[in-house]
Structure formats: C-alpha cells, structure tokens
Amino acid sequence: MPKPPAPTSPYWKLHRGLARLNEFLFRKTRGRVGGTFLGAPVLLLDHVGRKSGQARTNPLIYLDDAPRLVVVASKGGSDAHPAWFHNLMAMSTTEVELPGGDRRRVRPRVAEGEERAALWERLVAVYRPYSTYATYTEREIPVVVLEPVSP
C-alpha cells in the first residue's frame, strides 16, 4: 500500500502554496475562480490553529446537503487526520464561505454509522479520488457534517 508524502515534503509545500492561491482567487472572484476542483464544488473553511492560535483557511470539496454542508477529512497522512480536521473539531462553531461570497456560520460534527455510509457514497460520486485515497489508509476517513448555526 503506497504511503502519502510526509507533510514536510516538497509535495506538501506545493500543496499548501496551491491552497493559498486557491483561497486568494476564490475570495477575489467570489468563487468564479477556485470554486471547483476537478469538477467538484469547493468551499473555504475558516479555523484557528490549536497550537499556533493563528487563523487558517482551507479550500475543501463539499457536498450541499441543505441546510447542512458535508466535507471529508481525507488528506492528512496514512495514519493521521489532517490538522484542519483537529482544529475544526476543537471549535464549537466557525465560518465557511461558499461560491458567490455566501458566508455561513456552522457547527461541526462527525457523521457515523449509516449516515456516514450514505454521505460517503454521495461524496465519492462528487469526487471519485476519495475512494482511491481510502485504500491508502486503514483509518476510517471522517465525514464531517457542518450544521448551520442561527445568527
């Protein structure tokens, strides 16, 4: 089973740089550029680093399961969830930005059991590489439901 590259590798540095470029283009064009990735819709997730306390933003593929949004914590390493997932789950609420500039306040929770299985199938239909990535790890890749929070 091939292992994903280490977070300090040139690949991950490029990955982080492209994520920053995506965020810049997304915000500058209100999602007209950077609002999709290989045909899948992208949102921007705002979170705070648990260790650094710095504001961070990650572009993530999402599923619109109105009124909820659904994202998947895929890339993080073969045996570890990504840092944004840990940061997000440590927060009671945060904001996401959708194409068009629509910002929503959300509360995260991890889907489990039948709900996770149903959402996983829908996410794979939106972005096929998730199913391939799942073969690189023995961990269950979290499916995160972002519930709307009233203003």
HELIX and SHEET records of a PDB file:
HELIX    1   1 PRO A   10  THR A   29  1                                  20    
HELIX    2   2 ALA A   83  MET A   89  1                                   7    
HELIX    3   3 GLY A  113  VAL A  126  1                                  14    
HELIX    4   4 PRO A  129  ALA A  134  1                                   6    
SHEET    1   A 7 THR A  36  PHE A  37  0                                        
SHEET    2   A 7 ALA A  40  VAL A  48 -1                                        
SHEET    3   A 7 ALA A  55  ASP A  65 -1                                        
SHEET    4   A 7 ARG A  68  VAL A  72 -1                                        
SHEET    5   A 7 VAL A 143  PRO A 148 -1                                        
SHEET    6   A 7 ARG A 103  VAL A 110 -1                                        
SHEET    7   A 7 THR A  94  GLU A  97 -1                                        
END                                                                             
